[in-house]
């Protein structure tokens, strides 16, 4: 069993109180039933999340909008589950949506999972979005160091030469310097 699936089901079982509705949604093979949960009025958040996650893992693009909303949720476990499902969904809109969320300064406190998703996707949007997000995090007294660190690590993992200037700037920030050195070392041709 996938670790993310296990964590999600345990969390949502608790949220739902282990109801029969939960058990049915967790086990049904009927994608139309799951898709219906996403648009049916009055459904609790746990049911929508479970349905979207399962549809995402199945590659059913009807889950896209719900998963993007969950990717930008204030609750980190919901964001992590959404990122996991979006990475497996295979929808070409995913990278553009993740880049928009990662670079949205009004929601930067929730940008950690979109940043990590961009690294996993390795899409054309990934490096420009991570560079933009990191550059904004290099301001004095920026409170979003976890997002900055995820950008530094992600840019190293992507190994793209376009990241060199911002990673060199990150060297001047004590909380990021060690990670920036490692990231720069991963860029081909870097010494």
PyMOL commands that set and color helices and strands:
alter all, ss='L'
color gray80, all
select helices_A, chain A and resi 3-16+20-27+31-39+45-57+61-71+76-89+94-102+105-110+112-121+124-137+145-158+161-170+174-185
alter helices_A, ss='H'
color red, helices_A
deselect
rebuild
show_as cartoon
